[in-house]
């Protein structure tokens, strides 16, 4: 007997929907019968994905091309949702990126852009969508964090700090939302087979045995959201590793992370 998804005939807004985890969320929710609002920077990729979802699942798909690195990006998305007379039942804040390297040597504008996308736009879009959810006394928000949220990560300093913010922010909102029937989840994946490492410049950090697919991460996130959890670590290995870190001095964990994430020297890279 087929079990009906709770998102059938509901509307889901997914940021960063053109690649990786965001794209996997779009496909899974389209298969579940959800109406989709997909946002990303690439109009071409969004249109191709929308066409695929309409053809394969008969999905209703509304696309919004916007750049969350711009200060007006989140507001532009929400205003387009309102113009389309849509109500967001599920917000998935998936857009985000990292940059590997020593903090002092990385481009400052690029790192501030990371904070804008990973934190500021996420907070703004959450606030904009949360108020109508509260008025309807129902809805859900899934924020994609990372296992990096649980520790400091040298050479990924700003990225890990942004994900620590997302985890703390999500857990707090989950507690605030209990009285109004709103669920909030921080999804914390580890290494995932996406284009993240290419964008971040961390291709040398390769652990294929422990790398999950985007689809596995999505399943973990939606299952935890259905259970009313405030956060979930995707993948047994990631869960065990994160739990073990609690019993090791933070300085030791940070030093170990630094050894793993330290970029290769120019001599080694050649």
N, C-alpha and C positions, 0 to 999 in steps of 0.2 A: 504493500500500500504506500503510495507516494505521500510524503509529508509536505504540507504547504509551508513555504518559507514565510516568516513574519514580515518580509519586505515585499511580498507580492502586492502590486498596485500602490506601493508607497514610493516616495521620491527620495533619491539619494544624490547628494552633491559630492563629487570626488575631485579633489585638487591633485595636480600632478598626474593626470589620468592617461597620459600618452605613452608612458613607459612603465615597466617593472611592476611593482606592487599596486600602483594605482590602476594600471591597465588590467591586472588580474582581478582587482575588486570590481571593476566595470563589467568584466565578462561573467564573473560569478553572480553578481546581482542582476544582470540582464537575464541570465538563465533562471533566476529565481522569480522573474516577473516584475522587477522593480522598474520604475521610470527613472531615467538617469539625467543628471546634469553633469557634464564632463568639462573640466577646465584644464588648460595647460597653455604653454606659450606657442606651440606649433599648431597652426590652423590645419595644415595638411595632414598631420598625424591624427588630430582629433576627428577630422572628416572621414579619414580612412577607417578609424576604429568605429565611429558611429555607423558607417555604412555596413560594416561587418556585423555589428550587434543587431541592427535592424533586419538584415538578411537572415542571420542565423537564428535569432531568438524572437524576432518580431517586436523588438524593444522600442519604446519611445525614448528618444535620445535628443537632448538639447545641449548644444556645445557653446562654450564661452571661451574665446581666446583672450587670455589675460596674463600679465606677467606680475607675479606676486613680489618680485624684487622691486617693483615700483611702489611708492607709498600709496598710490591710489588703486592698486590692483585688487585688493580684497573688496573695497567699496564698489568697484566696477562690477565685480562678479555678483555681489548681492543685489545691486540695482538692476542688473539684467534678469536675475531670478524674479524680482518683483515685477518687472515689465512683462515677463512671460506668465505672470499670475500663477506662480508655482510656490508651493509650501514645502520646505525641506524637512523631511522626517528623519533622515540620517545624513549627518555631515561627516565626511571622511577627510580629515586634514592630512593628506599624504605628501604634498609637495615639500621638498627639502633637498639640501645637498651638503656635501662636506668638502674640505680642502686640506690636504695633507702637507705638513711642513712645519718648520719652526715659526712660532707666532710672530716674532720680530721680523722675520724675513718674508713672510707671506704678504701679499697685497692687502693693505688696510681696507680699501674700498670693497674688495672681494669678501673680506671677513665681515664687514658691516652689512653687506648684501646678504650674507648667510644668516645673520641675526634677523634681518628684515623678513626673509622667507621662512626660516625655521621657527621664529618666535612671534615677531610683530604681526605678520599677516595672519598667522594661525590664531593669535589672540583676537584680532579684529574680526575675522570671519566667524569665530566661535561666538563672540559677543553679539554680532549682527543676527546670527541664526538662532541663538539661544533665547532671545527675548520672545520671538513668535512661538517657539516651542513651549516656553513657560505659559504663554497665554492659552495654548491648546492643551496644556498639562500633559505633554507627551513628546517623545523624540529621543534621539540618541546621537552622540558625538564620539567618533573614534579618531584619536590622534596617534599618528605613527611616530613613535619615539625610537628607541634603540637600546640594545644591551649596554651601549656606551653611556647610557643615562645613570648607571649604577656606580661609576667610577670616573676618576680623572684620567684622561688619555693624552699623554704628551704627544706632540706633533699632530694631534687632532683636538687641540685644546678648546677652541671655540665650538666646534661641532658637538663634542661630548657635553659641553656646558649647556648648549641649546637643548639637547635632548634631556638633560637632567631637569631643565625648566619644564619641558613638555610633560614629563612624568609627574613632577610635583603639582603642576597646574591641573592636570587631568584628575589626579587623585582628590584634590581639593574640590573640584567642580562636581565630582561624583557624589561626594558627601553633601554638598549644597543642593544637588538636584534630587535627592531622595524624596523630599516632600512634594515635589511637583511631577514625579514620575519620569524624570529625565536621567538616562544612563550616560555615563562618560567613561571611556576606556582609553588607556595608553597601551598601545601595541608595541612591544619591544622585540623586534627581530634582531638576530645576529647577522652573520655573513649570509647574504642572499644573492642569488644569480640574477642581477640586474645590471644596468649601466652605471650604478653608483660609483664603483671603484674607478671606472674610466674617468668620470667627471672629477672625482676627488684626487686622482693621481696616486691611488694606493693599490695598483695592480700587483705589486710585489708581495702583498700580504695575501697569500693564497692557501686556503685550507679546504680543498674540495670535499673532503670527507664530512666536513661539518657545515657545508653550504646548503641552505634550503632553497627550494624553488619559491617563486612569488606566490604560487597557488597554495603551498603549504602554510605560508605566513598568513594569507588571507583566511584560510580555514580556521587557523588558531584564533585569529582576531574576531571573526564572526561568532565562533563558538563561545569565547569568553564574554563577548558582549551580550549574547543570549543568556548567559549565566549570571549576569549582573555584576561582573567583576570590575574592579577599578584599574587593573593592569594585568597584562599577561606577557610572559617571556616565551617567545615562539621557539620550539625545539627543545628536546630533552637535554642535549649536550649544553645548550646555552643556559638552561635552567640550572643544571648542576654546577656549571662554571660560576654563574652569578651567586649561587648559594655558598659555594666554597670560599668565594672572595670575602664573605662576611666574617670568616674565621682567621683571616690573614690581615696583619697590620696594613692600614691604607697606604702607608709609604712604600711598603713592599709591592703591593698591587700596582701602584702607580709606576714604580721602577720597572716591573715586569712588562707593563703595557708599553712603556717607552722603548724597551728593547724590541718589542714586536712591531711597533708602528714607526720606528725611526727610519726615515727615507734612506735608500742606498746612497753611498757616496758616489760622486761622479766617476771615480775609478771603477767601482763595482758595477755601475750602471752601464758602462760601455761594453 
